[in-house]
């Protein structure tokens, strides 16, 4: 899978399915903006995937306006083109 031009926003990235999805996308060459409510596993995943694959992490509760605003700002900043 060639995803070299993909800039992917992935919510729930620190969970089991999310981290497996993130790893597969990164293997394909995608650049990731990872989001999760749980900061510690999110940061661990970003370290595991490496700086070449992760554009940004957003540790936020997306049920609230502030979390959604932070995620939208990161998506704009990093020119996300895949949701």
SVG drawing of the C-alpha trace seen along z (x, -y; Angstrom):
<svg xmlns="http://www.w3.org/2000/svg" viewBox="-19 -26 31 30">
<polyline fill="none" stroke="black" stroke-width="0.4" points="0.0,0.0 1.6,-3.3 0.5,-6.2 3.4,-8.5 1.2,-11.5 -1.3,-10.8 -1.5,-12.9 -3.9,-11.0 -5.9,-12.1 -6.4,-9.1 -8.6,-9.4 -8.4,-6.7 -4.9,-6.1 -3.6,-4.8 -6.0,-1.9 -5.4,1.6 -7.2,1.1 -6.0,-2.5 -2.3,-1.7 -2.4,1.3 -4.0,-1.0 -1.4,-3.7 1.4,-1.1 -0.1,0.1 -0.6,-3.4 3.0,-4.3 4.3,-1.2 2.6,-2.4 4.4,-5.8 1.6,-7.9 2.3,-10.8 0.1,-10.8 -1.7,-13.2 -2.6,-10.9 -5.3,-11.8 -6.5,-10.1 -7.8,-11.0 -5.0,-9.1 -1.7,-11.0 0.8,-8.4 0.0,-5.6 -0.4,-8.2 3.2,-9.5 4.5,-5.9 2.9,-5.1 4.4,-8.2 7.9,-7.2 7.4,-3.7 6.4,-4.9 9.1,-7.5 9.3,-11.2 9.3,-10.3 5.8,-9.0 4.1,-11.2 3.5,-14.8 1.7,-15.5 -0.1,-14.1 -3.2,-15.6 -4.1,-14.4 -7.6,-15.6 -11.2,-14.7 -13.0,-15.1 -16.4,-15.2 -15.6,-18.8 -15.2,-21.9 -11.6,-22.5 -10.5,-19.0 -12.2,-19.3 -10.7,-22.8 -7.2,-21.4 -7.7,-18.5 -9.0,-20.8 -6.0,-23.2 -3.5,-20.3 -5.3,-19.0 -5.1,-22.4 -1.5,-23.0 -0.4,-19.6 -2.6,-19.7 -4.4,-16.5 -6.0,-15.0 -7.3,-11.7 -9.8,-11.4"/>
</svg>
